[in-house]
Every structure is written in C-alpha cells, then in structure tokens.
Amino acid sequence: MNITELLSLHPQFHQDENGEPISWAIGDDVLQFIADHVQRGSRTMETGAGMSTVVFAYSECLHTAIAPSPYEFEKIRTFCGRHGIDLGQTTLKEGNSETTLPSLLDTYDLDLFLVDGRHAFPSPYIDWYYGALMLDVGGLMVVDDTQLLTGAVLRDFMTEDPYWDSVMEFAKTSVFRKMSDGFHRAEWNQQPYIMNRQ
Ligand SMILES: C[S@@+](CC[C@H](N)C(=O)[O-])C[C@H]1O[C@@H](n2cnc3c(N)ncnc32)[C@H](O)[C@@H]1O
C-alpha cells in the first residue's frame, strides 16, 4: 500500500462525546507533508494519537505517541495489524502529555515533534515546551489546530521568534524548524512576540 492509498482509508480512531467513532485526524495534506519529511529511523514524537501515529509507523520512524486513551491505541493496533503496518518501532504511551513528557526529557534528540494532544490552555504550551527541548536543532515542530486560540498564540509566537523558522502553513496547522537551542532561557524582553505587544 502506498501513502496515497493509506491516506484514502480515513479510519475513525477517536470517540465523540457520545462514544461514537469519529476521526479527529489532522489534514491529509499535513500527513503527506510528515511522510515526505521523515524517513526510516527518524526520531519522532507526538502528543495525541490517531492517523498521524499510523503515518509515523508506516514511515518506519522510531516513534512515541502519548495519549490517555487505551481505546484509541487498541484501534490503532487493530488497523495496523489489518494493513500490515509494523508498530515494532512505535511506543504507544498511555497518559496525559503534561505529566508524561517531563519523564522523557533525557531520552531523545528528535527530528520531528507534533503537538496535537489536548488543546485547552495550557496543554499545547506544555507539549511545545518539552517537545522543543527534545527536538534537535534543524528538527521540525508541527503545531496543529491553529484555528483555536491556544494554537494561534503558539503559531504567532513561533512565527516572530528568532529560535524558529517558519517552514509551512496549512489551513489549521503550522510547521517550524528549530534554529538553535536556548529559547527556554530567553527572558520576556528577548521575545519579539511579547515586546511587539507592550
Ligand atoms: C485531535 S486528536 C489527535 C489526532 C491525531 N493527530 C490524528 O492525526 O489522528 C487529539 C488527541 O489528543 C489526545 N489527548 C487528549 N488529552 C490529552 C492529554 N492530556 N495528553 C495527551 N493527549 C491527549 C486524545 O486522546 C487524542 O488522541
């Protein structure tokens, strides 16, 4: 199965508020972008899980997905089993990213980090903070759901920040490249996003 065939399947890995199956997957164009920008052995991580997890596994990344939902992980395992996608290099970590990420800090030099877990304040910022620390210089940070205020603030901050380079804008997803380390030591008066609004 090629990536186009995989993306055309649109499985429903999530549940709505009534427990009915639904897909909250990021856009096919973003999934295609991810597939185009990783390779076998790329070190990747995401908050949340779903079709993105399948694409990382399909691409043979050394991948970690963090989500609190055993239901989603079971559906992902079943789907991958049915379609011959090997999850052997994928770690499905059950838990909230806010509390799980700090324990992973020493482990990774990531090539790509996807922020697509809980979208309420302040979760995307916590995901971003730890993800950015784990990302290698030159690595990609993908921020989903920039149509929401939480995602939009993160996108606007990164767009103006010298530690990040804007790589791609999708309808509700932004991609940035990490340009250097040290962003987490910058004071407020060294952050253009803050200074431009004083
Ligand atoms: C929009 S969906 C992710 C969609 C996925 N990227 C895809 O392409 O299918 C949001 C995900 O966040 C997960 N989630 C909810 N609260 C979370 C939390 N506190 N930490 C990590 N993930 C969380 C949900 O279980 C769900 O997998």
The ligand as an SDF file (V2000), in Angstrom:
LIG
                    3D

 27 29  0  0  0  0  0  0  0  0999 V2000
   -7.0620   15.8150   17.5690 C   0  0  0  0  0  0  0  0  0  0  0  0
   -6.7630   14.2400   18.2840 S   0  0  0  0  0  0  0  0  0  0  0  0
   -5.2220   13.7770   17.5750 C   0  0  0  0  0  0  0  0  0  0  0  0
   -5.3820   13.4380   16.1350 C   0  0  0  0  0  0  0  0  0  0  0  0
   -4.1890   12.7070   15.5450 C   0  0  0  0  0  0  0  0  0  0  0  0
   -3.0170   13.5620   15.4690 N   0  0  0  0  0  0  0  0  0  0  0  0
   -4.5380   12.2000   14.1710 C   0  0  0  0  0  0  0  0  0  0  0  0
   -3.9240   12.5930   13.1780 O   0  0  0  0  0  0  0  0  0  0  0  0
   -5.4660   11.3770   14.0990 O   0  0  0  0  0  0  0  0  0  0  0  0
   -6.3660   14.7030   19.9160 C   0  0  0  0  0  0  0  0  0  0  0  0
   -5.6880   13.6150   20.6990 C   0  0  0  0  0  0  0  0  0  0  0  0
   -5.2980   14.1350   21.9660 O   0  0  0  0  0  0  0  0  0  0  0  0
   -5.4520   13.1250   22.9130 C   0  0  0  0  0  0  0  0  0  0  0  0
   -5.4300   13.7650   24.2310 N   0  0  0  0  0  0  0  0  0  0  0  0
   -6.4500   14.2960   24.9650 C   0  0  0  0  0  0  0  0  0  0  0  0
   -5.9940   14.7830   26.1310 N   0  0  0  0  0  0  0  0  0  0  0  0
   -4.6400   14.5720   26.1270 C   0  0  0  0  0  0  0  0  0  0  0  0
   -3.6110   14.8380   27.0580 C   0  0  0  0  0  0  0  0  0  0  0  0
   -3.8610   15.4460   28.2200 N   0  0  0  0  0  0  0  0  0  0  0  0
   -2.3440   14.4620   26.7290 N   0  0  0  0  0  0  0  0  0  0  0  0
   -2.0830   13.8440   25.5520 C   0  0  0  0  0  0  0  0  0  0  0  0
   -3.0410   13.5740   24.6310 N   0  0  0  0  0  0  0  0  0  0  0  0
   -4.2920   13.9330   24.9260 C   0  0  0  0  0  0  0  0  0  0  0  0
   -6.7100   12.4080   22.5080 C   0  0  0  0  0  0  0  0  0  0  0  0
   -6.7670   11.1380   23.1170 O   0  0  0  0  0  0  0  0  0  0  0  0
   -6.4940   12.3640   21.0060 C   0  0  0  0  0  0  0  0  0  0  0  0
   -5.7060   11.2590   20.6700 O   0  0  0  0  0  0  0  0  0  0  0  0
  1  2  1  0
  2  3  1  0
  2 10  1  0
  3  4  1  0
  4  5  1  0
  5  6  1  0
  5  7  1  0
  7  8  2  0
  7  9  1  0
 10 11  1  0
 11 12  1  0
 11 26  1  0
 12 13  1  0
 13 14  1  0
 13 24  1  0
 14 15  1  0
 14 23  1  0
 15 16  2  0
 16 17  1  0
 17 18  1  0
 17 23  2  0
 18 19  1  0
 18 20  2  0
 20 21  1  0
 21 22  2  0
 22 23  1  0
 24 25  1  0
 24 26  1  0
 26 27  1  0
M  CHG  2   2   1   9  -1
M  END
$$$$
